[in-house]
Amino acid sequence: MKKYQIKTIVVTTIFILSLLSSCQVGRFVWYNYANITDYKIFPSRTVHKSTVPFTFYQSATGNTPKKIIAKNSLDHNQVFDFDTYLEESKTVAFLVIQNDTIKYENYFNKYNQSSVSSSFSMAKSILSILIGIAIDDGLIKSVNEPITNYIPELKKNGFDKVTIEHLLQMTSGLDFDESYISPFSEASSYYYGTNIRNAISKLKLKNEPGQEFEYTSGSPQILGLILERVINGKTVTQYLEEKLWIPLGMEYEASWSLDRKKNGIEKTFCCINARARDFAKIGRLYLNKGHWDNKQIVSEAWVKKSTKIESLNGSAPYYQYQWWIPNKNSFMAEGHLGQFIYVNPLKKIIIVRLGEKHGGVVWWSIFDRLSKNLGQELLH
């Protein structure tokens, strides 16, 4: 072997080892791409289940269509078996609930009712609920407060004009690379890195806040830091457990992934790890305008604001307070790879879809069609 070839191999080896020695880049290279089983690779805090679980009624007969008309690989309409369609689109859990009754529940690829899946960005919607509760509790005064009231160290970075509402609506003007392709992007740093608090302290703005919508994972992570600072020594996980997981009668323990084991902070932009039925209860809470068994868990005004189509102060009409609003009849939490909690208040329907991949499906359209055609033989 020639000397220059040996030198190239040595240099390449040193470069690779240096990458792997960096925890963030090493995780990115090793794990390659986010997966719904990533709860296994990150440290986490446990969310304890309720001792008085709430369970949905079970329908004696299925009410979902047995067939579905959908596009095939050639972009032509074709009739598919409904279960096959779900399985081939890499769905692992699909749950349809109407009037507190499970009309359809199925699991695929060795998943079952007790299988855990990462929420990915559905956690943003759950975080929004916790922010609303913190306001109800008087821990946060108003969404109109500047975030520097709670994170004063960001003043030097020009965040004085950024309010909590700007973060909720993704109109903060944050300079944040949302790419999950590059190991050096902010999104990868937050997902694979081990010091999110430090990463937040380095954030900058690229636009004036309140001018335009731009989806970034940095905004909900800043909200998570604010929440951590106002809940009187509790962890964000403990607040989730106290305010939602136990009051909503969750059937299973869950967890929230952290950036690191010792003194870690929750990845509030993602990564609540739970089961389909318990995710559905988040939908039920908002279906009932924040009420749960005659108790107001979060204010009705917060739910209304979070799910109302409007475009004030640069916000997008289809996105309010970390919830997606595809049309006037429905709203949903959505996560990477096609995780969904869909709610249609008019039809009293909740749909949860968890998947290994998005599957090339416009899922909110499928959910809307199911809401209109529940009980029919063919979904068209």
SULKABEL-V411986 format. One record per pair of residues at least 24 apart in sequence whose C-alpha atoms are under 10 Angstrom apart, sorted by sequence separation. I is the first residue (numbers start at 1). J is the second residue. If there is no record, write none. Layout:
BEGIN
i=I j=J
i=I j=J
END
This chain:
BEGIN
i=83 j=107
i=84 j=108
i=93 j=117
i=140 j=164
i=143 j=167
i=197 j=221
i=250 j=274
i=251 j=275
i=254 j=278
i=307 j=331
i=338 j=362
i=339 j=363
i=340 j=364
i=343 j=367
i=344 j=368
i=347 j=371
i=83 j=108
i=92 j=117
i=143 j=168
i=196 j=221
i=197 j=222
i=200 j=225
i=250 j=275
i=252 j=277
i=253 j=278
i=306 j=331
i=307 j=332
i=338 j=363
i=342 j=367
i=343 j=368
i=346 j=371
i=347 j=372
i=349 j=374
i=191 j=217
i=196 j=222
i=251 j=277
i=252 j=278
i=342 j=368
i=176 j=203
i=190 j=217
i=250 j=277
i=251 j=278
i=340 j=367
i=344 j=371
i=347 j=374
i=175 j=203
i=176 j=204
i=190 j=218
i=197 j=225
i=235 j=263
i=237 j=265
i=250 j=278
i=343 j=371
i=174 j=203
i=175 j=204
i=176 j=205
i=187 j=216
i=196 j=225
i=235 j=264
i=236 j=265
i=237 j=266
i=249 j=278
i=250 j=279
i=174 j=204
i=175 j=205
i=176 j=206
i=186 j=216
i=187 j=217
i=235 j=265
i=236 j=266
i=248 j=278
i=250 j=280
i=251 j=281
i=334 j=364
i=173 j=204
i=174 j=205
i=175 j=206
i=186 j=217
i=187 j=218
i=190 j=221
i=235 j=266
i=236 j=267
i=237 j=268
i=250 j=281
i=64 j=96
i=173 j=205
i=174 j=206
i=175 j=207
i=186 j=218
i=236 j=268
i=249 j=281
i=250 j=282
i=332 j=364
i=63 j=96
i=131 j=164
i=172 j=205
i=173 j=206
i=174 j=207
i=245 j=278
i=248 j=281
i=331 j=364
i=172 j=206
i=173 j=207
i=174 j=208
i=248 j=282
i=330 j=364
i=63 j=98
i=172 j=207
i=173 j=208
i=174 j=209
i=237 j=272
i=171 j=207
i=172 j=208
i=173 j=209
i=178 j=214
i=245 j=281
i=248 j=284
i=131 j=168
i=171 j=208
i=172 j=209
i=173 j=210
i=178 j=215
i=179 j=216
i=228 j=265
i=244 j=281
i=245 j=282
i=248 j=285
i=327 j=364
i=330 j=367
i=59 j=97
i=171 j=209
i=172 j=210
i=173 j=211
i=176 j=214
i=178 j=216
i=228 j=266
i=244 j=282
i=326 j=364
i=330 j=368
i=58 j=97
i=59 j=98
i=63 j=102
i=64 j=103
i=65 j=104
i=170 j=209
i=171 j=210
i=172 j=211
i=173 j=212
i=175 j=214
i=176 j=215
i=177 j=216
i=178 j=217
i=325 j=364
i=326 j=365
i=329 j=368
i=57 j=97
i=62 j=102
i=63 j=103
i=64 j=104
i=128 j=168
i=170 j=210
i=171 j=211
i=172 j=212
i=173 j=213
i=174 j=214
i=176 j=216
i=177 j=217
i=178 j=218
i=225 j=265
i=56 j=97
i=57 j=98
i=59 j=100
i=60 j=101
i=61 j=102
i=62 j=103
i=63 j=104
i=64 j=105
i=127 j=168
i=169 j=210
i=171 j=212
i=172 j=213
i=173 j=214
i=174 j=215
i=175 j=216
i=176 j=217
i=177 j=218
i=224 j=265
i=225 j=266
i=227 j=268
i=244 j=285
i=327 j=368
i=330 j=371
i=56 j=98
i=57 j=99
i=58 j=100
i=59 j=101
i=60 j=102
i=61 j=103
i=62 j=104
i=167 j=209
i=170 j=212
i=171 j=213
i=172 j=214
i=173 j=215
i=174 j=216
i=176 j=218
i=224 j=266
i=225 j=267
i=326 j=368
i=56 j=99
i=57 j=100
i=58 j=101
i=59 j=102
i=60 j=103
i=61 j=104
i=62 j=105
i=125 j=168
i=162 j=205
i=166 j=209
i=167 j=210
i=169 j=212
i=170 j=213
i=171 j=214
i=172 j=215
i=173 j=216
i=174 j=217
i=175 j=218
i=176 j=219
i=224 j=267
i=225 j=268
i=248 j=291
i=249 j=292
i=287 j=330
i=56 j=100
i=57 j=101
i=58 j=102
i=59 j=103
i=124 j=168
i=157 j=201
i=159 j=203
i=166 j=210
i=169 j=213
i=170 j=214
i=171 j=215
i=172 j=216
i=174 j=218
i=221 j=265
i=224 j=268
i=248 j=292
i=287 j=331
i=55 j=100
i=56 j=101
i=57 j=102
i=58 j=103
i=59 j=104
i=156 j=201
i=157 j=202
i=158 j=203
i=159 j=204
i=165 j=210
i=166 j=211
i=169 j=214
i=170 j=215
i=171 j=216
i=174 j=219
i=221 j=266
i=223 j=268
i=224 j=269
i=247 j=292
i=248 j=293
i=286 j=331
i=55 j=101
i=56 j=102
i=57 j=103
i=58 j=104
i=154 j=200
i=155 j=201
i=156 j=202
i=157 j=203
i=158 j=204
i=159 j=205
i=162 j=208
i=163 j=209
i=166 j=212
i=169 j=215
i=170 j=216
i=172 j=218
i=173 j=219
i=221 j=267
i=222 j=268
i=223 j=269
i=247 j=293
i=286 j=332
i=55 j=102
i=58 j=105
i=153 j=200
i=154 j=201
i=157 j=204
i=158 j=205
i=161 j=208
i=162 j=209
i=163 j=210
i=166 j=213
i=170 j=217
i=172 j=219
i=220 j=267
i=221 j=268
i=222 j=269
i=153 j=201
i=154 j=202
i=156 j=204
i=157 j=205
i=161 j=209
i=162 j=210
i=167 j=215
i=170 j=218
i=171 j=219
i=220 j=268
i=221 j=269
i=247 j=295
i=283 j=331
i=151 j=200
i=153 j=202
i=154 j=203
i=159 j=208
i=160 j=209
i=161 j=210
i=167 j=216
i=170 j=219
i=219 j=268
i=220 j=269
i=221 j=270
i=248 j=297
i=283 j=332
i=151 j=201
i=154 j=204
i=158 j=208
i=159 j=209
i=167 j=217
i=169 j=219
i=170 j=220
i=217 j=267
i=218 j=268
i=219 j=269
i=220 j=270
i=247 j=297
i=283 j=333
i=167 j=218
i=168 j=219
i=169 j=220
i=217 j=268
i=218 j=269
i=282 j=333
i=167 j=219
i=168 j=220
i=217 j=269
i=166 j=219
i=167 j=220
i=216 j=269
i=217 j=270
i=244 j=297
i=269 j=322
i=167 j=221
i=243 j=297
i=244 j=298
i=279 j=333
i=164 j=219
i=167 j=222
i=168 j=223
i=243 j=298
i=287 j=342
i=36 j=92
i=164 j=220
i=167 j=223
i=287 j=343
i=289 j=345
i=283 j=340
i=284 j=341
i=286 j=343
i=287 j=344
i=288 j=345
i=164 j=222
i=165 j=223
i=283 j=341
i=284 j=342
i=285 j=343
i=286 j=344
i=287 j=345
i=164 j=223
i=282 j=341
i=283 j=342
i=284 j=343
i=286 j=345
i=287 j=346
i=280 j=340
i=281 j=341
i=282 j=342
i=283 j=343
i=287 j=347
i=288 j=348
i=279 j=340
i=280 j=341
i=282 j=343
i=283 j=344
i=284 j=345
i=287 j=348
i=164 j=226
i=196 j=258
i=197 j=259
i=279 j=341
i=280 j=342
i=283 j=345
i=287 j=349
i=195 j=258
i=196 j=259
i=276 j=339
i=280 j=343
i=287 j=350
i=194 j=258
i=195 j=259
i=196 j=260
i=271 j=335
i=276 j=340
i=284 j=348
i=286 j=350
i=193 j=258
i=194 j=259
i=195 j=260
i=270 j=335
i=276 j=341
i=284 j=349
i=191 j=257
i=192 j=258
i=193 j=259
i=194 j=260
i=269 j=335
i=270 j=336
i=283 j=349
i=284 j=350
i=191 j=258
i=192 j=259
i=193 j=260
i=194 j=261
i=197 j=264
i=283 j=350
i=284 j=351
i=190 j=258
i=191 j=259
i=192 j=260
i=194 j=262
i=195 j=263
i=196 j=264
i=197 j=265
i=282 j=350
i=283 j=351
i=190 j=259
i=195 j=264
i=196 j=265
i=281 j=350
i=283 j=352
i=189 j=259
i=194 j=264
i=195 j=265
i=196 j=266
i=280 j=350
i=151 j=222
i=194 j=265
i=196 j=267
i=280 j=351
i=281 j=352
i=279 j=351
i=280 j=352
i=150 j=223
i=279 j=352
i=280 j=353
i=151 j=225
i=277 j=351
i=278 j=352
i=279 j=353
i=147 j=222
i=150 j=225
i=151 j=226
i=276 j=351
i=277 j=352
i=279 j=354
i=147 j=223
i=150 j=226
i=191 j=267
i=276 j=352
i=39 j=116
i=149 j=226
i=150 j=227
i=190 j=267
i=275 j=352
i=276 j=353
i=37 j=115
i=39 j=117
i=40 j=118
i=148 j=226
i=150 j=228
i=151 j=229
i=190 j=268
i=191 j=269
i=276 j=354
i=37 j=116
i=38 j=117
i=39 j=118
i=147 j=226
i=150 j=229
i=190 j=269
i=191 j=270
i=275 j=354
i=36 j=116
i=37 j=117
i=38 j=118
i=39 j=119
i=150 j=230
i=190 j=270
i=191 j=271
i=36 j=117
i=37 j=118
i=35 j=117
i=36 j=118
i=38 j=120
i=187 j=269
i=35 j=118
i=36 j=119
i=34 j=118
i=36 j=120
i=35 j=120
i=34 j=120
i=140 j=226
i=140 j=227
i=139 j=227
i=139 j=229
i=140 j=230
i=139 j=230
i=140 j=231
i=128 j=220
i=131 j=223
i=138 j=230
i=139 j=231
i=124 j=217
i=127 j=220
i=130 j=223
i=131 j=224
i=134 j=227
i=139 j=232
i=127 j=221
i=130 j=224
i=137 j=231
i=124 j=219
i=125 j=220
i=128 j=223
i=131 j=226
i=121 j=217
i=124 j=220
i=127 j=223
i=128 j=224
i=131 j=227
i=134 j=230
i=123 j=220
i=124 j=221
i=127 j=224
i=130 j=227
i=134 j=231
i=213 j=311
i=121 j=220
i=124 j=223
i=212 j=311
i=124 j=224
i=127 j=227
i=212 j=312
i=213 j=313
i=214 j=314
i=211 j=312
i=212 j=313
i=213 j=314
i=214 j=315
i=220 j=321
i=210 j=312
i=211 j=313
i=212 j=314
i=213 j=315
i=214 j=316
i=220 j=322
i=210 j=313
i=211 j=314
i=212 j=315
i=213 j=316
i=219 j=322
i=209 j=313
i=210 j=314
i=211 j=315
i=212 j=316
i=213 j=317
i=215 j=319
i=134 j=239
i=209 j=314
i=210 j=315
i=130 j=236
i=133 j=239
i=213 j=319
i=215 j=322
i=127 j=236
i=130 j=239
i=134 j=243
i=130 j=240
i=133 j=243
i=129 j=240
i=133 j=244
i=127 j=240
i=130 j=243
i=126 j=240
i=129 j=243
i=130 j=244
i=129 j=244
i=126 j=244
i=123 j=256
i=116 j=252
i=118 j=254
i=114 j=251
i=116 j=253
i=117 j=254
i=118 j=255
i=119 j=256
i=169 j=306
i=114 j=252
i=116 j=254
i=118 j=256
i=168 j=306
i=116 j=255
i=118 j=257
i=128 j=268
i=127 j=268
i=126 j=268
i=127 j=269
i=169 j=311
i=171 j=313
i=172 j=314
i=124 j=267
i=125 j=268
i=126 j=269
i=127 j=270
i=169 j=312
i=171 j=314
i=172 j=315
i=123 j=267
i=124 j=268
i=125 j=269
i=126 j=270
i=169 j=313
i=170 j=314
i=171 j=315
i=123 j=268
i=124 j=269
i=125 j=270
i=127 j=272
i=169 j=314
i=170 j=315
i=171 j=316
i=34 j=180
i=122 j=268
i=123 j=269
i=124 j=270
i=126 j=272
i=169 j=315
i=170 j=316
i=33 j=180
i=120 j=267
i=121 j=268
i=122 j=269
i=123 j=270
i=124 j=271
i=166 j=313
i=168 j=315
i=169 j=316
i=32 j=180
i=33 j=181
i=120 j=268
i=121 j=269
i=122 j=270
i=123 j=271
i=124 j=272
i=165 j=313
i=166 j=314
i=169 j=317
i=32 j=181
i=42 j=191
i=120 j=269
i=121 j=270
i=122 j=271
i=123 j=272
i=166 j=315
i=170 j=319
i=42 j=192
i=119 j=269
i=120 j=270
i=121 j=271
i=122 j=272
i=123 j=273
i=165 j=315
i=169 j=319
i=170 j=320
i=32 j=183
i=41 j=192
i=119 j=270
i=120 j=271
i=121 j=272
i=168 j=319
i=169 j=320
i=170 j=321
i=28 j=180
i=42 j=194
i=118 j=270
i=119 j=271
i=120 j=272
i=168 j=320
i=169 j=321
i=170 j=322
i=28 j=181
i=118 j=271
i=119 j=272
i=120 j=273
i=126 j=279
i=129 j=282
i=168 j=321
i=169 j=322
i=28 j=182
i=29 j=183
i=34 j=188
i=117 j=271
i=118 j=272
i=119 j=273
i=167 j=321
i=168 j=322
i=169 j=323
i=28 j=183
i=117 j=272
i=118 j=273
i=119 j=274
i=165 j=320
i=166 j=321
i=167 j=322
i=168 j=323
i=27 j=183
i=28 j=184
i=116 j=272
i=117 j=273
i=118 j=274
i=119 j=275
i=126 j=282
i=129 j=285
i=165 j=321
i=25 j=182
i=26 j=183
i=34 j=191
i=116 j=273
i=117 j=274
i=118 j=275
i=119 j=276
i=122 j=279
i=125 j=282
i=126 j=283
i=129 j=286
i=164 j=321
i=25 j=183
i=34 j=192
i=115 j=273
i=116 j=274
i=117 j=275
i=24 j=183
i=25 j=184
i=115 j=274
i=116 j=275
i=117 j=276
i=24 j=184
i=28 j=188
i=114 j=274
i=115 j=275
i=116 j=276
i=119 j=279
i=27 j=188
i=28 j=189
i=31 j=192
i=114 j=275
i=115 j=276
i=129 j=290
i=136 j=297
i=137 j=298
i=113 j=275
i=114 j=276
i=136 j=298
i=25 j=188
i=28 j=191
i=112 j=275
i=113 j=276
i=114 j=277
i=133 j=296
i=135 j=298
i=136 j=299
i=19 j=183
i=24 j=188
i=25 j=189
i=27 j=191
i=28 j=192
i=112 j=276
i=113 j=277
i=133 j=297
i=134 j=298
i=135 j=299
i=24 j=189
i=27 j=192
i=28 j=193
i=132 j=297
i=133 j=298
i=23 j=189
i=24 j=190
i=26 j=192
i=27 j=193
i=132 j=298
i=133 j=299
i=136 j=302
i=24 j=191
i=25 j=192
i=26 j=193
i=130 j=297
i=131 j=298
i=132 j=299
i=135 j=302
i=24 j=192
i=25 j=193
i=129 j=297
i=130 j=298
i=132 j=300
i=23 j=192
i=24 j=193
i=107 j=276
i=129 j=298
i=132 j=301
i=133 j=302
i=23 j=193
i=24 j=194
i=129 j=299
i=132 j=302
i=22 j=193
i=23 j=194
i=24 j=195
i=105 j=276
i=131 j=302
i=132 j=303
i=105 j=277
i=129 j=302
i=128 j=302
i=129 j=303
i=132 j=306
i=102 j=277
i=128 j=303
i=129 j=306
i=128 j=306
i=97 j=277
i=95 j=276
i=96 j=277
i=100 j=281
i=125 j=306
i=93 j=275
i=94 j=276
i=95 j=277
i=93 j=276
i=94 j=277
i=97 j=280
i=92 j=276
i=93 j=277
i=96 j=280
i=100 j=284
i=95 j=280
i=99 j=284
i=97 j=283
i=98 j=284
i=97 j=284
i=48 j=237
i=132 j=321
i=45 j=235
i=47 j=237
i=48 j=238
i=131 j=321
i=45 j=236
i=46 j=237
i=47 j=238
i=50 j=241
i=45 j=237
i=46 j=238
i=47 j=239
i=48 j=240
i=49 j=241
i=50 j=242
i=53 j=245
i=54 j=246
i=128 j=320
i=129 j=321
i=44 j=237
i=45 j=238
i=47 j=240
i=48 j=241
i=53 j=246
i=54 j=247
i=128 j=321
i=129 j=322
i=47 j=241
i=48 j=242
i=50 j=244
i=52 j=246
i=53 j=247
i=54 j=248
i=55 j=249
i=127 j=321
i=128 j=322
i=46 j=241
i=47 j=242
i=50 j=245
i=51 j=246
i=52 j=247
i=53 j=248
i=54 j=249
i=55 j=250
i=125 j=320
i=127 j=322
i=128 j=323
i=49 j=245
i=50 j=246
i=51 j=247
i=52 j=248
i=53 j=249
i=54 j=250
i=55 j=251
i=125 j=321
i=126 j=322
i=48 j=245
i=49 j=246
i=50 j=247
i=52 j=249
i=53 j=250
i=54 j=251
i=124 j=321
i=125 j=322
i=126 j=323
i=47 j=245
i=48 j=246
i=49 j=247
i=50 j=248
i=51 j=249
i=52 j=250
i=53 j=251
i=124 j=322
i=125 j=323
i=47 j=246
i=49 j=248
i=50 j=249
i=51 j=250
i=52 j=251
i=53 j=252
i=123 j=322
i=124 j=323
i=125 j=324
i=49 j=249
i=50 j=250
i=51 j=251
i=122 j=322
i=49 j=250
i=50 j=251
i=51 j=252
i=121 j=322
i=122 j=323
i=48 j=250
i=49 j=251
i=50 j=252
i=122 j=324
i=47 j=250
i=48 j=251
i=49 j=252
i=50 j=253
i=48 j=252
i=49 j=253
i=47 j=252
i=48 j=253
i=49 j=254
i=47 j=253
i=48 j=254
i=46 j=253
i=47 j=254
i=48 j=255
i=125 j=332
i=126 j=333
i=46 j=254
i=47 j=255
i=125 j=333
i=45 j=254
i=46 j=255
i=47 j=256
i=124 j=333
i=125 j=334
i=44 j=254
i=45 j=255
i=46 j=256
i=122 j=332
i=123 j=333
i=124 j=334
i=125 j=335
i=44 j=255
i=45 j=256
i=46 j=257
i=122 j=333
i=123 j=334
i=124 j=335
i=43 j=255
i=44 j=256
i=45 j=257
i=121 j=333
i=122 j=334
i=123 j=335
i=43 j=256
i=44 j=257
i=45 j=258
i=121 j=334
i=122 j=335
i=42 j=256
i=43 j=257
i=44 j=258
i=119 j=333
i=120 j=334
i=121 j=335
i=122 j=336
i=42 j=257
i=43 j=258
i=44 j=259
i=119 j=334
i=120 j=335
i=121 j=336
i=39 j=255
i=41 j=257
i=42 j=258
i=43 j=259
i=44 j=260
i=45 j=261
i=119 j=335
i=120 j=336
i=121 j=337
i=122 j=338
i=125 j=341
i=39 j=256
i=40 j=257
i=42 j=259
i=43 j=260
i=44 j=261
i=118 j=335
i=119 j=336
i=120 j=337
i=121 j=338
i=122 j=339
i=39 j=257
i=42 j=260
i=43 j=261
i=118 j=336
i=119 j=337
i=120 j=338
i=121 j=339
i=122 j=340
i=38 j=257
i=39 j=258
i=42 j=261
i=43 j=262
i=45 j=264
i=119 j=338
i=120 j=339
i=121 j=340
i=122 j=341
i=44 j=264
i=45 j=265
i=119 j=339
i=120 j=340
i=43 j=264
i=44 j=265
i=45 j=266
i=56 j=277
i=118 j=339
i=119 j=340
i=44 j=266
i=55 j=277
i=117 j=339
i=119 j=341
i=43 j=266
i=44 j=267
i=54 j=277
i=55 j=278
i=54 j=278
i=56 j=280
i=47 j=272
i=53 j=278
i=56 j=281
i=46 j=272
i=47 j=273
i=55 j=281
i=44 j=271
i=45 j=272
i=46 j=273
i=47 j=274
i=54 j=281
i=44 j=272
i=42 j=271
i=44 j=273
i=49 j=278
i=39 j=271
i=38 j=271
i=39 j=272
i=40 j=273
i=39 j=273
i=36 j=271
i=38 j=273
i=39 j=274
i=119 j=354
i=37 j=273
i=118 j=354
i=36 j=273
i=117 j=354
i=118 j=355
i=116 j=354
i=117 j=355
i=117 j=356
i=91 j=337
i=93 j=339
i=94 j=340
i=95 j=341
i=96 j=342
i=97 j=343
i=98 j=344
i=103 j=349
i=105 j=351
i=107 j=353
i=90 j=337
i=91 j=338
i=92 j=339
i=98 j=345
i=102 j=349
i=104 j=351
i=105 j=352
i=107 j=354
i=108 j=355
i=109 j=356
i=90 j=338
i=91 j=339
i=99 j=347
i=100 j=348
i=101 j=349
i=102 j=350
i=89 j=338
i=98 j=347
i=99 j=348
i=100 j=349
i=101 j=350
i=102 j=351
i=98 j=348
i=99 j=349
i=100 j=350
i=97 j=348
i=98 j=349
i=99 j=350
i=97 j=349
i=98 j=350
i=96 j=349
i=97 j=350
i=98 j=351
i=96 j=350
i=97 j=351
i=95 j=350
i=96 j=351
i=97 j=352
i=95 j=351
i=96 j=352
i=94 j=351
i=95 j=352
i=96 j=353
i=94 j=352
i=95 j=353
i=93 j=352
i=94 j=353
i=95 j=354
i=93 j=353
i=94 j=354
i=92 j=353
i=93 j=354
i=94 j=355
i=91 j=353
i=92 j=354
i=93 j=355
i=91 j=354
i=92 j=355
i=93 j=356
i=90 j=354
i=91 j=355
i=92 j=356
i=90 j=355
i=91 j=356
i=92 j=357
i=89 j=355
i=90 j=356
i=91 j=357
i=86 j=353
i=89 j=356
i=90 j=357
i=91 j=358
i=87 j=355
i=89 j=357
i=90 j=358
i=91 j=359
i=86 j=355
i=89 j=358
i=90 j=359
i=89 j=359
i=90 j=360
i=88 j=359
i=89 j=360
i=96 j=367
i=103 j=374
i=87 j=359
i=89 j=361
i=103 j=375
i=86 j=359
i=98 j=371
i=85 j=359
i=96 j=370
i=86 j=361
i=96 j=371
i=98 j=374
i=96 j=374
i=73 j=360
i=71 j=360
i=71 j=361
i=70 j=361
i=70 j=366
i=82 j=378
i=81 j=378
i=82 j=379
i=68 j=366
i=80 j=378
i=79 j=378
i=80 j=379
i=36 j=336
i=79 j=379
i=35 j=336
i=36 j=337
i=68 j=369
i=79 j=380
i=34 j=336
i=35 j=337
i=68 j=370
i=34 j=337
i=36 j=339
i=77 j=380
i=65 j=370
i=64 j=370
i=63 j=370
i=64 j=371
i=65 j=373
i=64 j=373
i=65 j=374
i=66 j=375
i=67 j=376
i=68 j=377
i=69 j=378
i=70 j=379
i=63 j=373
i=64 j=374
i=65 j=375
i=66 j=376
i=67 j=377
i=68 j=378
i=69 j=379
i=70 j=380
i=63 j=374
i=64 j=375
i=65 j=376
i=66 j=377
i=67 j=378
i=68 j=379
i=69 j=380
i=62 j=374
i=63 j=375
i=64 j=376
i=65 j=377
i=66 j=378
i=67 j=379
i=68 j=380
i=62 j=375
i=63 j=376
i=64 j=377
i=65 j=378
i=66 j=379
i=67 j=380
i=61 j=375
i=63 j=377
i=64 j=378
i=65 j=379
i=64 j=379
i=65 j=380
i=36 j=354
i=36 j=355
i=37 j=356
i=35 j=355
i=36 j=356
i=35 j=356
i=36 j=357
i=34 j=356
i=35 j=357
END
